Amino acid sequence: MEIDIITFGKISEIIPNGIMSFAAVTDTDELKAILEQRYPQLAGIKYKLALNKTLIQENKPVTDGVTVAIMPPFSGG
């Protein structure tokens, strides 16, 4: 399975932007666990995920070719 990863802020210093291959990822919780295993620095940072430009708040299914944005916390004004 290939997933397009886009990172922002300090997360860009840990994970490179680009397409990553995963043996089997079924949902966002599993994706987060795999990313934190590949990039241990990520485990100590709070971050949010967006799937195809939609910010997610709970576990969602992940399909081949999806775009996942990984963003540090942000606040609005």
DABELGI-V77174 format. One record per residue. N is the residue number from 0. PHI is phi in whole degrees, -180 to 180 (999 if undefined). BURIAL is # if it has 24 or more other C-alpha atoms within 12 Angstrom, else .. D_CENTER is the distance of its C-alpha to the mean C-alpha in Angstrom with 1 decimal. Layout:
# DABELGI-V77174
n:phi:burial:d_center
N:PHI:BURIAL:D_CENTER
N:PHI:BURIAL:D_CENTER
This chain:
# DABELGI-V77174
n:phi:burial:d_center
0:999:.:14.4
1:-113:.:12.7
2:-129:#:9.4
3:-83:#:9.3
4:-105:#:6.5
5:-121:#:7.7
6:-118:#:7.7
7:-135:.:10.4
8:57:.:13.0
9:-67:.:13.3
10:-68:#:9.8
11:-64:.:11.2
12:-78:.:13.8
13:-102:#:11.7
14:-117:#:9.4
15:-76:.:11.1
16:-69:.:10.4
17:141:.:11.5
18:-88:.:11.6
19:-117:#:10.7
20:-102:.:12.8
21:-131:#:12.4
22:-63:.:15.7
23:-160:.:14.9
24:-129:#:11.9
25:-105:.:13.3
26:-150:#:11.0
27:-69:#:7.8
28:-63:.:9.7
29:-67:.:10.3
30:-61:#:7.0
31:-60:#:6.3
32:-63:.:9.9
33:-67:.:9.7
34:-63:#:7.3
35:-69:.:9.6
36:-75:.:12.5
37:-70:.:11.9
38:-127:.:11.3
39:-56:.:13.5
40:-62:.:13.5
41:-65:#:10.0
42:-63:.:11.7
43:-91:.:14.2
44:-118:.:12.2
45:-80:.:11.6
46:-155:#:8.5
47:-120:#:7.6
48:-115:#:5.3
49:-128:#:7.4
50:-108:#:8.5
51:47:.:11.2
52:71:.:11.9
53:-116:.:12.2
54:-64:.:10.9
55:-110:.:10.7
56:-114:.:12.7
57:-139:.:13.0
58:-61:.:12.0
59:-132:.:12.0
60:-66:.:12.8
61:-119:#:10.7
62:-116:.:13.2
63:-59:.:13.9
64:85:.:13.3
65:-69:#:10.7
66:-102:#:8.9
67:-117:#:5.3
68:-100:#:5.5
69:-115:#:4.3
70:-126:#:7.9
71:-72:.:10.5
72:-59:.:13.1
73:-143:.:15.5
74:-134:.:18.9
75:-108:.:21.2
76:-130:.:24.9
